[in-house]
Amino acid sequence: MLDDNFFNGSPWEVGLKRFTPQALTEGMELNVLPLRKDAPIFLPKRSWPEFGARTEIADVIAIQVSPEYAVTLTLQPAGPTH
């Protein structure tokens, strides 16, 4: 298991750099375990989904892979101008 992020309404971000180059050659698999209606976890009532007749639920709304770049600048004080 990579990580666990119980529903809190925010996107779940995972850095993929640590998985390359193996992920590039072997691929990656995402497994999502459903939330059970009788799960022994605390979530505020407003955060529980509507199960209807189902006993468990899982929805993946979107998966987005986005590159993230960083730039480091070293600034020197300006010298005298002529």
C-alpha positions in Angstrom: 0.0 0.0 0.0 1.3 3.4 -1.0 -0.8 5.5 1.2 -4.2 6.0 2.8 -6.3 9.1 2.5 -9.8 8.8 4.0 -12.2 11.1 2.3 -11.7 14.7 3.4 -12.8 16.5 0.3 -9.4 17.4 -1.0 -7.5 15.9 -4.0 -5.0 13.2 -3.2 -1.6 14.1 -4.6 1.1 11.5 -5.1 4.6 12.3 -6.4 5.5 9.8 -9.1 9.2 10.5 -9.4 10.1 7.9 -6.8 8.5 5.2 -9.0 10.4 5.9 -12.2 12.0 4.3 -14.2 10.3 1.1 -13.0 6.8 2.6 -13.5 7.8 3.6 -17.1 8.8 0.0 -18.0 6.3 -2.0 -15.9 3.4 0.5 -15.6 1.4 1.4 -12.5 -1.8 0.1 -11.0 -4.2 2.0 -8.8 -6.4 0.0 -6.5 -9.2 1.7 -4.7 -10.9 -0.1 -1.8 -14.5 0.9 -1.3 -15.9 2.5 1.8 -18.1 0.0 3.6 -21.3 1.2 5.1 -20.3 -0.4 8.4 -16.7 0.9 8.3 -15.3 1.4 11.8 -14.0 4.9 11.0 -15.0 8.3 12.1 -16.3 10.7 9.4 -18.7 13.5 10.1 -22.3 12.6 9.1 -22.2 15.1 6.3 -19.1 13.4 4.8 -20.7 9.9 4.5 -22.0 9.2 0.9 -25.5 8.0 0.2 -25.2 4.2 0.0 -28.7 3.6 -1.1 -29.2 -0.2 -1.2 -25.4 -0.8 -1.6 -23.2 -1.9 1.3 -20.0 -0.3 0.0 -19.1 2.5 -2.4 -16.1 3.8 -4.3 -15.9 6.5 -6.9 -12.9 7.7 -8.8 -13.9 11.0 -10.3 -10.8 11.8 -12.2 -7.1 10.9 -12.5 -4.8 13.6 -13.8 -1.0 13.4 -14.3 0.7 16.8 -14.3 4.4 17.6 -14.5 5.7 19.8 -11.8 8.8 21.8 -12.2 11.0 23.8 -9.9 13.4 26.6 -10.7 16.1 27.8 -8.3 17.5 31.3 -8.9 20.6 32.8 -7.2 20.5 36.6 -7.2 23.6 38.7 -6.9 23.5 42.2 -5.6 23.8 44.7 -8.4 27.2 46.3 -8.8 27.7 50.0 -9.3 26.3 51.4 -12.5 28.3 53.8 -14.7 
